[in-house]
Amino acid sequence: MCDAAWRGVMNQVLWYWVPVALYAGAIFFMSAQSHPEDQLPSFLFKEVSDKVLHAVEYGILSLLCYRAFRRAAGPAVARQAVVLAILTASVYGLTDEVHQAFVPLREATWQDWLADTIGAVIGAMSWRSIRSE
């Protein structure tokens, strides 16, 4: 691969996949906290349902995944970007629930995972609709 092509690939990785990895890392970090509400604005936990927070969190992850699959994973993958984004975010949500089962004062629930998955569907489908090509 020539130097210019290699730089192009690296730019795509940095621009599209690094945000996915950083956001997933932030989710993991927050999930490892026994009291994540201490790290976020208090109004989020007093006025907004926990399930809505899960849906928004994984909607954003799915949106970032869709963007990366669509733009930086090749044409065959790009055609399946919505499905792959939803699947990726949903599976990550499942692993996050398992992770939380081992964190003191946290619990894993299928309802949280369902909210994660619903958010993933909304995020990927919304971004696809907004950015239709």
N, C-alpha and C positions, 0 to 999 in steps of 0.2 A: 504494500500500500504506500503510495507516495506521501510525502510530507504534508502537502496541502489537504489531501483527503483525510489523513490521520487527524489533522487539526480540526477539520469539519466534524468528524465523528466525536472527538473530545468535546467540542463546543456543544454538540447536541446532548451528549451525556450530562455535561455540566448544566446546561440550560433547562433540560426536561427531567432528568432523573434525580439530580441532587435535591431539588425541592421535595420530591417524593420521599427520599431517604431521610432528609432533615425533619419533615413533618411526621413521618412514622417514628423517628427517634423521639420527638417531642411527646407523641402519644405514649410511647413506652415509658419515658421519664415520668410523666404525670401518673401513669398507671402504677408505677412503683412507689408512689407516695401513699402513706397510710391516711393522710388527710389532704387530698388534692384541692379541696375547697380553700385551704390556706394559701394556695399559690395563685388563685384566680380572684377576680372581683367578686365581692360577696353577693351582689345583686343577681349574679348568674345562678346561685344556689338557692336564693330565697324566692325569686320571681319566675324562674324558668324550670320546667320539668326536667328531671334527670334524663329522661328518654329523648327529649328535644335536643339536649346538649349532645347526647350520643349521636343522634341523627345528623346534626350539623357537623360534628367532628369528623364523622366518616363520609359525609357528603363532600367535604373539602378534600379528604384523602382520595376519594373516588375521582373527583374532578382533576386532581393532580395526576393520578394514574392514567386517566383517559387522555389527558394532554400528552403525557409521555408516550403512551402506546401509539397514539395517533401520529405523532410527529417524529419519534426517535426510535422506532422499533422495526421499521421496514414495512413495505406495502401489504404483505400478507397479514401481518399483525394489525396494521392500521385498520383494516376492514373489520376486525373483530374487537376494536378498541373499547366499545361500550361494555360488551360482555366481559372482557378481560379486566377492565377497571372495576366493575361491580364485583366480580369474583375475587380479585386481589384484595380489595378493601374488606369484603365480607370475611375472607379467610384470615386476614390480619386482625379483624375484630374478634374472630373466634380465638386466635392465639392470644390476643390481649385479655380476653376473659379467663383463659387458662392461667395466664401470668398473674392476674389479679387474685386468683384462688390461693396463691402462695404469698401474697402481701398481707402483713398483719393489718387487721381492721378493715380489709376489703373483702368483697365477695364476688363470685362469678355467677351471672344469671343468664339464662337463655333469652330473657326479655331485653337485656342490654344488647346482646348479640343481634336480636331481631331489629332493634332500633338502629344499630350500626348498619345492618344490611339495607334497611329501608332508606336510611340516609345515603348509602352508597348508590342505590338505584336513582334516587332523586338527584344527587350530585352529577352523576355521569350523564343521565338523560337530559338534565337541564343544560349542562355545558355543551352537549352535542346539539341541542336545539338552538342555543345562542350562537354557537360557532359553526353552524351548518356550512358544509363545503360541497 
